[in-house]
Amino acid sequence: MTQWVEVGKVAGVHGVQGWVKIVSYTAPYTNILDYAPWYVQGAGVTGQPGEQGWQPLHELKTLVQGKTILAQLATTDSRETARRWVGAAIAVRREQLPALPDGEYYWTDLLGFQVVTVEGVSLGSIDHFIETGANDVMVVKGEHEVLVPYVKGDVVRDIDVQNRIIRVAWDPAF
């Protein structure tokens, strides 16, 4: 069974010739352009769905305008036909991603991991990450939401992939 990794979404239409605006979840944001094909799911996506409902996008044109990524399908030539893609998730097959060195992880791999202090206090599980510029931040949802910097060594002491646990040096009251 294919593992899918969401790398972006269709955020809106652009112009009158069928182009759509893309929100990229990759870092840097233009890395989404390195993957082909893209697969879409959701919104008004029609056609023959593939594995787990993901439909491949072939014959895709892309363009970067400033900090905006635009895309157009060969079969989408008007604003009206482009509208059906708005809200669709964009994914790639897991094997399309480059392998990472030991000790490096894609954010998507850590979602749902339990976050526990080095003293054994559970803070909850990772809901998502925030990129702040200085360092990434884990958004941990448990009894209440906790923001924990993803700083290996200082804060993140251990990542136990097998048991899906991240141990942190963090005050639970913070």
C-alpha positions in Angstrom: 0.0 0.0 0.0 1.3 3.4 -1.0 2.1 5.9 1.7 1.0 9.4 0.7 2.6 12.6 2.0 0.6 15.8 1.6 2.9 18.5 0.2 0.4 21.3 -0.5 -3.1 22.3 -1.5 -4.9 24.3 -4.1 -5.7 27.6 -2.5 -7.6 29.5 -5.2 -7.8 30.5 -8.8 -5.5 32.9 -10.6 -6.5 34.8 -13.8 -8.9 33.7 -16.4 -6.8 31.0 -18.2 -7.3 28.2 -15.7 -4.3 28.7 -13.4 -4.6 27.9 -9.7 -2.6 29.2 -6.6 -0.7 26.5 -4.7 0.1 26.5 -1.0 3.3 24.5 -0.5 4.0 22.6 2.7 7.6 22.0 1.7 10.7 23.8 2.9 11.7 25.7 0.9 8.3 26.2 -0.5 9.5 25.8 -4.1 10.6 22.2 -3.4 7.0 21.1 -4.3 8.1 21.7 -7.9 10.7 18.9 -7.6 8.0 16.2 -7.3 6.2 14.7 -10.3 3.6 13.6 -10.6 1.4 15.4 -8.1 -1.7 13.6 -6.9 -4.9 15.4 -5.8 -7.8 14.5 -3.6 -10.8 16.3 -2.3 -12.7 19.4 -3.3 -14.3 19.0 -6.8 -11.7 16.6 -8.1 -13.3 14.4 -10.7 -12.1 11.6 -12.9 -10.9 8.1 -12.2 -9.5 8.0 -8.6 -6.4 5.9 -8.1 -5.1 4.2 -5.0 -6.9 5.5 -1.9 -8.7 8.2 -3.9 -5.6 10.1 -5.1 -5.7 11.1 -8.7 -2.5 11.8 -10.6 -2.0 15.1 -12.3 -0.1 14.8 -15.6 0.6 17.6 -18.1 1.0 20.1 -15.4 2.5 23.5 -16.0 3.9 25.4 -13.1 5.2 28.9 -12.5 6.7 30.8 -9.6 5.6 34.5 -9.3 7.4 36.1 -6.4 6.3 33.9 -3.4 3.3 32.5 -5.2 3.3 29.1 -7.0 0.9 28.8 -9.8 -0.2 25.6 -11.7 -2.3 24.8 -14.7 -3.5 21.4 -16.1 -3.6 20.9 -19.8 -7.3 20.2 -19.5 -8.1 23.3 -17.4 -8.3 26.4 -19.6 -10.7 28.8 -17.8 -11.3 30.2 -14.4 -14.5 28.2 -14.2 -12.9 24.9 -14.8 -10.0 25.8 -12.5 -12.4 26.5 -9.6 -13.1 22.7 -9.2 -9.6 22.2 -7.9 -9.8 24.8 -5.1 -9.4 23.1 -1.8 -7.9 19.9 -3.2 -5.0 18.4 -1.3 -1.8 17.7 -3.2 0.3 14.7 -2.3 3.2 12.6 -3.5 4.1 9.0 -3.0 6.4 8.5 -0.1 9.1 7.0 -2.3 9.2 10.3 -4.3 10.8 12.0 -1.3 14.6 12.0 -1.0 16.0 9.7 1.7 17.2 11.6 4.8 20.4 11.0 6.9 20.1 9.1 10.2 18.5 11.3 12.8 16.7 13.5 10.4 12.9 13.3 10.0 10.2 14.7 7.8 7.6 16.5 9.9 4.9 14.2 8.6 6.8 11.3 10.1 6.5 12.8 13.6 2.8 13.7 13.6 0.9 11.9 16.3 4.1 11.1 18.3 3.6 11.3 22.1 5.7 14.1 23.7 6.9 13.3 27.2 9.2 15.3 29.4 12.5 13.7 30.6 10.7 13.4 34.0 8.0 11.3 32.4 5.1 13.8 32.2 3.0 13.4 29.1 2.4 16.7 27.3 0.2 15.1 24.6 0.8 14.3 20.9 2.2 16.3 18.0 -0.7 17.9 16.1 1.4 19.9 13.7 4.6 22.0 13.4 5.1 25.8 13.0 8.1 27.2 11.1 9.2 30.4 12.9 12.5 31.2 11.2 14.5 30.8 14.4 13.6 27.1 14.9 10.6 24.9 14.3 8.0 24.5 17.0 6.0 21.4 17.8 2.3 22.1 18.5 1.4 19.4 21.1 -2.2 18.8 21.9 -3.1 17.1 25.2 -4.9 18.4 28.2 -4.1 21.8 26.7 -2.0 23.0 23.8 1.7 23.3 24.4 4.3 24.9 22.0 7.6 23.1 22.3 10.7 24.2 20.3 12.1 21.5 18.1 15.7 22.0 19.1 17.6 18.8 19.1 19.9 18.4 22.1 18.7 21.4 24.2 15.0 20.6 24.2 14.5 17.4 22.1 16.5 14.8 23.9 15.4 11.6 22.3 13.2 10.5 19.4 12.0 6.9 19.8 10.6 6.1 16.3 9.6 2.5 17.2 7.5 3.6 20.2 6.5 6.9 18.6 7.7 9.0 21.6 9.7 12.2 21.7 11.4 13.0 25.1 11.9 16.7 25.8 13.5 18.8 28.5 10.5 21.1 28.9 8.5 22.4 31.9 4.9 21.1 31.5 3.6 24.3 33.1 5.3 26.5 30.4 
